[in-house]
Amino acid sequence: MRVDMKRVAIAVALIARSALGQNAADGPVLEAHRVSPTASLNLYVPAGSVRLVAWDHDSIVVRGEKSKNDRIFFGGGPQGFKMGVESRSPGESEPSNLVVYMPHAGRVSVRTASANIVGEGVSGTFTSSSGNIRLSGVVSSVEAESMTGSLDLDLTTPWLRARTGDGHLLIRGAPQDVDASTIGGTLDVIAPKVMRGQFVSVSGDIHWVGSPARGAVFDFSNHSGAVDLALSASASAALTLSSVSGPIENGFTRIRPVASPPRTMRFNIGNGDAHVSVRTFKGAIRVRPE
Amino acid sequence: MIDLTTHLTEDERHTAADGTLPAERRASVEAHLAGCDTCAADVARITEFMKRTRELTQPVSTSSLEELWSPIRTRIEATKVVSLGGTSSKRSTGPLALFALVGISAAMLLATLVLRAPRHAPQDAAAIGQATPDSSALRAVTDSARAYEAEAQILLDRLEIQRATLRPETVKEVERNLRTVDVAIAELKDAIARDPRNTALRQLLATSYRQKVELLKRAANAG
């Protein structure tokens, strides 16, 4: 009987710990405050890393290790907090590694210089100068941008906006309305539930893989990079492909183009349920079976 | 011995002013500043300028905005084709003016009909390699490109002011990305010069300007 009680106690402790969702390995608690379920958090971490985790508690808990020479400022009330790592001396900040737990319905506005950002189920704005951004989970909306860092966005959300310069931009999961662009970075999209998508680059290649949703509208635009659409066998889409001086390749050899002037190609796959428009200046356009 | 005949570089003066001078250079730069009035005055000027720039980003009071609005409204009024209510001058519309108006309308209608008339060879409205006949679409994308171009110029000017406060690596990345976008814009402008009525080219130009605007906004956010 005593053994059973011990087991029960261990089980309760494990459940409690799981409910709390925190992990002591994240480091010591630096800040902990009670907030409203929809509280907003404004966060600045110059260097190192920041991981944001949404949880079902009305509180914000910050764990982690801050650099020796920096200090953390924290202020606000139940509706929102402002927090950041501040260097005591001018010049480059040393890396701080923070883990922030915040309410699921809250919103974050996080900004970093070189620090990488990871978000798990957190909605809001994620901005970095050179850090990488990796976001996942079910969120209300996300805006993510980095000057040179890479973005890996595996999200279920009604609205997603993503920007990077030279970094790699990967969009996965089930976003519905997507506006994504790069300057020179590659843009990869593997998201079959997108209903409205605008995908733009200047010189980076754009790859789209999958079957467009029924009624979806996609607009791809590129200057000198390629646009490569790998469509699954079940795809049903009306495609309009046009380029000023780039080649246009149709890998669906059995499908005869509806219109094919020198620099434009139009054809339907299946019943043409989705509308896909591709436009480039000199980048190649390729449409092929997945 | 401090060399006072060679002044500090622009980069050294800016980094001295914003406190981001590398540790290994700090001693020599400070020694130079102690002995060179020209460089010291310039660093003081940049420091003061940056302080004022930061102050400018503080919220402006409502009364200050009211004071600002009056001259702005005057400038808008001066450049408007149609004046705001109450300020328009009364002008008589005589038969000659009416005749001219009817003539212009007829000419515009004729031009529209000619441009929209079906061609012998069917043209795809989305065709990118060809001039599209829809002048309203052409006008819309031209206006869009111009609006983005104007916004990009404003952001570029702002970036120039902000430049001293940006991290050097951020400045480097922004400049590299700007070069990529500017090359694309130059190529598109060149193509448009050869084919001015090509709507698709102008759409691509508008998209490139939009990319430039967003890049400059990202640079401003990067701090």
Boltz contact constraints between the chains, C-beta under 6 A:
constraints:
  - contact:
      token1: [A, 90]
      token2: [B, 19]
      max_distance: 6.0
  - contact:
      token1: [A, 91]
      token2: [B, 20]
      max_distance: 6.0
  - contact:
      token1: [A, 127]
      token2: [B, 221]
      max_distance: 6.0
  - contact:
      token1: [A, 129]
      token2: [B, 170]
      max_distance: 6.0
  - contact:
      token1: [A, 129]
      token2: [B, 222]
      max_distance: 6.0
  - contact:
      token1: [A, 145]
      token2: [B, 218]
      max_distance: 6.0
  - contact:
      token1: [A, 147]
      token2: [B, 173]
      max_distance: 6.0
  - contact:
      token1: [A, 147]
      token2: [B, 218]
      max_distance: 6.0
  - contact:
      token1: [A, 147]
      token2: [B, 222]
      max_distance: 6.0
  - contact:
      token1: [A, 148]
      token2: [B, 173]
      max_distance: 6.0
  - contact:
      token1: [A, 163]
      token2: [B, 214]
      max_distance: 6.0
  - contact:
      token1: [A, 165]
      token2: [B, 177]
      max_distance: 6.0
  - contact:
      token1: [A, 183]
      token2: [B, 177]
      max_distance: 6.0
  - contact:
      token1: [A, 183]
      token2: [B, 180]
      max_distance: 6.0
  - contact:
      token1: [A, 184]
      token2: [B, 180]
      max_distance: 6.0
  - contact:
      token1: [A, 202]
      token2: [B, 180]
      max_distance: 6.0
  - contact:
      token1: [A, 202]
      token2: [B, 181]
      max_distance: 6.0
  - contact:
      token1: [A, 202]
      token2: [B, 184]
      max_distance: 6.0
  - contact:
      token1: [A, 202]
      token2: [B, 211]
      max_distance: 6.0
  - contact:
      token1: [A, 203]
      token2: [B, 180]
      max_distance: 6.0
  - contact:
      token1: [A, 221]
      token2: [B, 207]
      max_distance: 6.0
  - contact:
      token1: [A, 223]
      token2: [B, 184]
      max_distance: 6.0
  - contact:
      token1: [A, 240]
      token2: [B, 126]
      max_distance: 6.0
  - contact:
      token1: [A, 242]
      token2: [B, 126]
      max_distance: 6.0
  - contact:
      token1: [A, 242]
      token2: [B, 128]
      max_distance: 6.0
  - contact:
      token1: [A, 244]
      token2: [B, 128]
      max_distance: 6.0
  - contact:
      token1: [A, 244]
      token2: [B, 129]
      max_distance: 6.0
  - contact:
      token1: [A, 259]
      token2: [B, 124]
      max_distance: 6.0
  - contact:
      token1: [A, 261]
      token2: [B, 127]
      max_distance: 6.0
  - contact:
      token1: [A, 262]
      token2: [B, 129]
      max_distance: 6.0
  - contact:
      token1: [A, 263]
      token2: [B, 128]
      max_distance: 6.0
  - contact:
      token1: [A, 263]
      token2: [B, 129]
      max_distance: 6.0
  - contact:
      token1: [A, 264]
      token2: [B, 124]
      max_distance: 6.0
  - contact:
      token1: [A, 264]
      token2: [B, 127]
      max_distance: 6.0
  - contact:
      token1: [A, 279]
      token2: [B, 128]
      max_distance: 6.0
  - contact:
      token1: [A, 281]
      token2: [B, 204]
      max_distance: 6.0
